[in-house]
Amino acid sequence: MRMIKKPLNLLVNKELVDNAKKHGINLSAFFELKLQEHLDHYYGKRNVRVFKCGRRDLNPSYKLGKLK
C-alpha cells in the first residue's frame, strides 16, 4: 500500500537545519518518524512501528532455526 504524502511548510531554526544537512539527516523522514513516535506515545501504543535499516543481517542464524 502506497502512502500519500502531503507537502508541508515548517519554520525551523536555520542553524538546526544547516547542522542537520551537514550530518546528512533527511528532515522529512526524521520529522515523519518523530511525529509518528509522538502520536504512538500519546495514544498509548508501544513499539507499533518497526523500522529496518535495509542492511544485511550479520547474524541470521536464528532465522535458519539454529538458535531459538
C-alpha positions in Angstrom: 0.0 0.0 0.0 1.4 3.3 -1.1 1.2 6.2 1.4 0.2 9.5 0.0 2.5 12.4 1.1 1.4 15.9 1.6 3.7 18.9 1.2 4.3 20.9 4.4 6.0 24.1 5.2 7.7 24.5 8.6 9.6 27.3 10.3 12.7 25.8 11.8 15.8 27.5 13.3 18.3 28.0 10.4 21.3 26.7 12.4 19.4 23.5 13.2 18.6 22.9 9.5 22.2 23.7 8.5 23.6 21.3 11.1 21.1 18.5 10.1 22.1 18.9 6.4 25.8 18.9 7.4 25.2 15.5 9.1 23.1 14.1 6.2 19.8 14.0 8.1 16.7 13.7 5.9 14.5 16.2 7.6 11.3 14.9 6.0 11.9 11.3 7.1 13.1 12.5 10.6 10.0 14.6 11.2 7.7 11.9 10.0 9.3 9.3 12.2 9.3 11.5 15.3 5.7 12.6 14.7 4.6 9.0 14.5 6.5 8.1 17.7 4.9 11.1 19.5 1.4 10.1 18.3 2.0 6.4 19.3 3.1 7.6 22.7 0.2 9.9 23.0 -2.3 7.2 22.2 -0.5 4.7 24.5 0.8 2.4 21.7 4.2 0.9 22.3 6.6 -0.3 19.6 4.0 -0.1 16.9 6.4 0.6 14.0 9.4 -1.5 13.4 12.0 0.1 11.1 14.6 -2.0 9.3 17.8 -0.5 8.3 17.8 -2.3 4.9 21.2 -3.8 5.6 22.2 -7.5 5.6 21.7 -9.3 8.9 25.2 -10.1 10.2 23.8 -13.0 12.4 21.0 -14.7 10.5 21.3 -18.0 12.5 18.1 -17.6 14.4 16.2 -17.3 11.1 17.7 -20.6 9.9 16.5 -22.4 13.1 19.9 -22.9 14.6 19.3 -20.6 17.6 16.0 -20.4 19.4 
